[in-house]
C-alpha cells in the first residue's frame, strides 16, 4: 500500500482542534443506535472492525465495466482502497482520466461528469447519532455526487466521527475536519481549503443506492 499521504497525526498537534469532543471512541450501544438510525433513512450499513475486511467489501462494490469515481478520502488511503481504484482492474476509474487532463476547463468538465459515475466512493466528515451523514469539500466535486448524481454511492466513515446530534456534526465538520483538511491542502496543493459545499444525507429515496461502510476505530479526519 502506498504511504505517500497525510494523516491527522501529521497536523493535529499544531492545530487548535478539540479532539476530546470531536474525535472519541463511542461505546457499543451508541454504535448500535447509529446503525439503526442510519438504516431508518434507507441507507444500508456494513460494520467492520478491520480495515482489510472493509477493503475487501469495497472491492466487491466494483462491477466489471462500471465507471468509478471517488472524492478525496484519507480513510480510503489508510486502508489501501485508493490503490485498488488506481489499479483499475475490470472497471473504468475516472479519477485517473481527470488527473491526466492539463487544461483547466476540460478537467473541470471531466470532474463534473465524474459525479454521475456508476459507483462513487467518498468518506463522511461526521456521523450524527440521529443518523445524518455529513460531508464537505471545497469545490463540491466530491459531495456533488451524494445527492443525486452517482448511480450508486458508497460512503465510508469510522466510529471516531460519531457525535451526539446534527448540530454537533456540523460543528465537527467546521471545527475539526476542516482545519485538518486545510492543513493537508496547504501541504499537497500549496493552498488552503474552504468548506465550500456542505451536504447532509438525510434520507435516501432510491432503494439500494446508498450504503455506509462503518469502520470501528480511528480513521481519517
Secondary structure, 3 states (H helix, E strand, C coil): CCCCCCCHHHCHHHCCCCHHHHCCCCCHHHHHHHHHHHHCCCCEEEEECCHHHHHHHHHCCCCCCCEEEECCCHHHHHCCHHHHHHHCCCCEEHHHHHHCCCCHHHHHHHHHHHCCCCEEEEECCEEECCCCEEEEECCCCCHHHCCCCCCEEEEEEEHHHEECCHHHHHHHHHHHHHHHHHHHHHHHHCCCCCCCEEEEECCCCCCCCEEEEEECCCCCC
